[in-house]
């Protein structure tokens, strides 16, 4: 048979199969939510602008309502959009939608271990352990807060080294959050010029770039073929192998110096758990889970916090009147002569509101991380079979125009009441909500508050442009929103 016949036969079978898949959902068991008609093989990709997925989802919700279905890779994805549908899916159906849908890339790198790409019992135990360990005193004597304060201090010294000259803050603001994770996992931070540190974070940064390329979209669609071909994805897998062996080497060092009564960091806490559970054949506390969980904490805790800080400074340059009020509050509550701490936050409503507004405005992860149905679900009037993917639009909450009038305007007033107190909002869910809500939320919010206040306590931010000329429109990207490139000067106060 020649290749053309095989191709035509293959495509026809796939076409019939996809028709059958669509119609089988319409039977006696109920049906999936409505949505645009999918084409064979390509599903609904023509309905999505991959430069701004979140906006496409908002437009589709105007046609199909707050709960709708899209097809990618021959599989249905249910989208929930708007406060009620998102809360209902992630909170009221918390267990039912607590699965993670795992892309072929992460399936291959994480093999179901760790926190981000695991499911079932493994996920429950790794999540629980990580939440406990990331609490402020979860790791013995040195609190998380102390580790972040130490890093904030080093960050200020590094910024001082720029000597008032214009700089792109990307590199330095990327080092600080990575180093906080280093301090939590490996016990100590590194110098920003340490070659081991630069190699290690360089591999994460390179992977982050590769994951946002078209190559990886193709890999995700056709993993069976792609994994035999040369290309960027090989670099990605090599980097992950290097990262894993670096972590493993650190684990070996820890094993040799472990003191069960004095855990120094995340690795020690995990090794102690391994020791406690060594009789248990089914224990999840095995080296693979330690290595992948550590890797997960870097992936989750570095680029996210660093992008928020970088975007935050850009917004402060654009709005000098906001920056001035924050600096006034720092001056009156903290002063110049001691370092900021978390206790200060409740006495600094304007600063707290500004950090909230930075997170709301930038909408870092607009479409959340994808979830999956852990069982067959009856949701509203629909039937959602086990394994169906779920996307919750976080944009639809963070940019809701009733809750946050003029949502496209940066204004800390969105989180302040008439008397200047912090006004919380149920719509503020940048870390998602429910059983899969971000494990690092507490850590991330601590870093944002301490890093931003420490920077503004020590420096005046000087822009190279007039505020009106500063561009704050995100460079739309696959997964996170990224600010445009910019430069600024840090002038010591
Ligand atoms: C994550 C993020 C990105 C990728 C994986 C996990 N947690 C952001 N927070």
Boltz pocket constraint, residues with backbone or C-beta under 6 A from the ligand:
constraints:
  - pocket:
      binder: B
      contacts: [[A, 116], [A, 296], [A, 299], [A, 300], [A, 301], [A, 304], [A, 369], [A, 438]]
      max_distance: 6.0
